[in-house]
Amino acid sequence: MRMDTVIMGGGLSGLVCGIALAKRGQRVAIVTTGQSTLLFNGGSMELLGCVDGKAVTSPVDAVAALPEEHPYRKIGAERIADLAGQAKSLLSDAGIQMEGTATANHWRVTPMGVAKPAWLTLKSHLRIDDLDKLPCKRLALMCVKGFFDEPNGMLANGLREMGFDVEMIEFTTDDITALRRSPSEMRASSLAKHLLSNSSLQRVADEINRHAGNADVVLLPNVLADEDSYETLQSMVNKPLRQVATLPPAVAGNRMQSLLRHYFQMLGGTYLMGDTAVGGTLDGARLVSITTAKLGDMPLKADEFVLATGSFISRGLVADYERVYEPILDLDVDADADREQWTRFGILEPQAYSRYGVKTDGDLRCIKQGKTIHNLRAIGSVLSGHDAIKMGDGTGVSLLTALAATQSILEK
């Protein structure tokens, strides 16, 4: 099978890269297991949340202070604002409507009730532009009886610490009560399927209108499958309605994955789901083809290749008792050779392994045995040089490196 570009990995970075290339007329194939860390996404994208433990006000301005090995510095600090604008537009084209700007972070609310800096947030979700000037005072936190995916007490306490006046209201409907006969049904994804019908939404709206009282805003866990369901429920509710992220797997992240995949395929992209790249053939400084678990002796050939396999959780990186390595091509990896240095005691301490990833040059081209592979670029969380957890830059790195790699491929 011959393509213009083959992408290994179908998460956020792989899909965005594939979409951007397909929009320019390339024949693109994505090899993916079908699952990705997008399923953990609660409805927001971070560009750069923290530097040296301090919250960032303007991500674009803060990039200049990052170390040279950070992916943003490799693609160029002067390009960040433009790439961020392109990313927001691409998401919108795919049907993912988000609010925010790269010049000023806002705050998102986690399921645990913690405010974290964010760049983009779904329009239906609660966002706070300034923690010193809350958008409202009184919140009615609607808690679905028997729902597993929201620690309501922690969420309410966190909102109160921010300054909100929170009233927790437990509710159910006859049909939601029927779902509770099976514990597995009381998850966000199951409720989202159930609440696709207008009749089910109307029953939820009746409960909200009955109990919301003098609240300024009604807060509901993200159990609405899409923006249409949100708009329909909002039209039935007498108060402004906002959603808040749930524990993963999240409805918002699953929806984003589906929309991006649909858009990629609509553009003519080939989506090889349920497969995994397992090796490749090099000819000097170029990658000629890759092999996959399912295609066997039928290699995928292309002019360009992109590695978007993610970090440890997606097995884009693997650690054994001796080393950290990249499992497909055994690319050079930035990681401590001493296993004792991989972690630190204390779950809240910065962990060295969070910064590990494949080595690349300034054009994101991968390196193997000290030599650059000219037609293989790495994007997203497989890249070294940043800590997505501590820096709050994971989704931003995925989006912006995907678009930067796209531009490099198209300019060749």
C-alpha positions, -999 to +999 in steps of 0.1 A: +000+000+000+015+033-011+006+067+005+020+102+006+023+101+044+018+074+070+010+084+106+017+059+134-009+067+161-044+080+160-047+102+190-051+140+191-017+147+174-021+120+148-056+129+138-049+166+136-018+160+114-037+136+092-066+161+088-042+190+080-024+169+053-056+155+038-070+190+035-040+198+012-047+168-010-023+143+004-030+105+005-027+098+043-031+067+063-033+065+101-024+033+119-041+032+153-053+008+179-085+030+181-080+041+217-061+072+228-056+095+258-083+118+242-107+096+262-093+113+293-101+148+280-128+166+300-135+193+275-105+217+276-072+221+258-041+234+275-014+253+257+009+262+286-004+262+321+026+264+344+063+273+343+085+265+373+054+258+393+037+291+387+005+296+367+009+312+333-012+342+324-003+345+287+010+312+271+023+329+240+045+353+261+057+326+284+071+303+256+102+324+254+112+314+290+110+277+282+142+256+279+155+250+244+147+213+244+109+221+248+089+212+217+076+248+215+111+261+213+120+236+186+092+247+163+099+284+171+084+306+198+075+331+171+052+306+155+032+296+185+004+322+182-002+314+145-002+277+150-026+281+180-050+300+157-047+273+131-054+246+157-085+263+170-099+267+134-092+231+126-110+219+157-139+241+147-140+227+112-142+193+127-173+203+148-154+210+181-165+245+191-142+258+218-136+292+234-104+308+245-073+326+233-036+318+232-028+352+247-047+347+279-054+315+299-087+310+316-095+284+343-112+251+339-127+231+368-116+195+372-139+167+386-121+171+419-130+207+422-096+221+413-091+252+390-064+246+364-053+270+336-067+263+301-064+276+266-096+263+250-128+250+266-160+237+251-187+264+250-211+243+271-186+239+300-180+261+330-150+284+325-136+311+347-117+340+332-106+355+365-106+337+398-109+371+415-140+380+395-162+349+394-188+348+365-216+342+390-221+336+427-247+309+433-244+275+418-269+247+418-248+215+415-271+189+401-260+154+413-274+124+395-284+098+421-262+067+418-238+084+393-203+070+396-181+094+376-183+126+397-170+129+433-197+155+441-185+163+476-149+171+465-163+191+435-186+211+457-159+218+483-135+229+456-160+253+441-167+267+475-130+273+481-130+293+448-157+315+463-189+300+448-220+296+469-228+259+461-260+240+468-258+203+461-290+189+447-294+151+442-320+141+416-331+113+394-359+105+370-379+073+365-359+062+335-326+071+351-337+051+381-344+021+358-308+023+345-295+018+381-306-018+380-272-024+363-244-006+380-224-003+348-252+019+334-245+047+358-214+059+340-211+091+319-211+074+286-242+054+294-261+084+306-251+103+275-266+077+252-298+077+273-301+115+272-301+117+234-339+117+233-359+149+239-383+131+263-354+121+286-340+156+284-373+171+293-376+149+324-341+161+335-351+197+328-382+193+349-361+182+378-336+211+373-364+236+371-380+222+402-349+223+424-326+251+410-341+277+433-323+311+433-291+297+416-274+320+391-261+290+371-270+253+371-240+230+369-245+195+355-219+167+350-208+162+314-234+136+306-247+152+274-235+135+242-230+166+221-236+203+218-271+197+202-282+179+234-268+207+255-286+233+235-319+214+237-316+210+274-307+246+279-338+256+260-359+236+285-342+249+316-350+283+331-315+290+343-281+293+325-267+257+322-231+247+323-214+213+323-184+202+343-159+175+335-163+140+349-138+113+356-125+094+326-134+079+302-150+113+295-179+120+271-163+151+258-130+133+249-148+105+233-169+129+212-137+148+201-121+116+190-152+106+170-155+140+154-118+142+144-119+107+130-150+114+110-135+146+096-103+128+086-122+101+068-145+126+052-114+142+037-104+109+022-080+097+048-074+060+054-080+050+090-065+016+099-082+010+132-073-019+155-037-021+141-003-013+154+030-004+137+056-030+148+086-022+126+101-004+097+127-006+069+154+020+066+174+029+034+202+050+046+188+081+062+152+075+051+124+053+063+110+033+033+081+015+049+066+002+081+050-031+089+019-035+111+006-064+133-024-070+110-010-063+075+018-087+081+039-090+049+022-061+032+042-030+042+029+005+042+051+026+019+052+064+019+073+095+011+069+108+046+062+092+080+050+107+113+054+091+148+024+100+170+023+070+192+021+088+226+041+082+258+041+053+282+003+051+287-001+045+250+030+024+247+047+049+224+075+045+250+083+014+269+103+008+301+118-024+313+142-030+341+172-019+320+161+010+298+134+032+283+130+026+246+108+034+215+094+000+205+088+004+167+121+015+153+143+017+185+148+054+180+171+073+203+154+084+235+161+112+259+160+093+293+182+088+322+203+057+319+202+051+357+169+035+365+170+050+400+167+085+384+134+077+366+112+085+396+112+104+428+095+096+461+063+115+465+033+113+442+032+151+438+069+155+431+080+161+394+088+127+379+117+125+355+100+099+333+073+125+325+100+144+304+112+113+285+106+109+248+123+104+214+151+126+204+145+150+175+163+178+156+149+213+153+125+201+126+111+174+148+129+147+127+137+116+146+172+104+154+184+068+155+220+059+166+229+096+164+217+101+128+187+119+116+160+101+097+150+127+072+114+117+064+103+107+099+089+133+123+077+128+159+048+148+173+027+149+204+035+132+237+061+109+223+084+140+222+109+146+250+116+179+267+084+187+286+063+175+315+026+176+304+014+170+339+034+197+357+035+222+328-001+218+316+010+217+279+001+182+267-028+190+244-010+221+231+021+202+223+000+176+205-018+202+184+010+226+176+037+200+168+012+182+145+006+214+125+043+223+125+052+188+112+025+192+086+040+225+073+074+209+071+061+180+051+042+202+027+071+225+021+094+197+009 
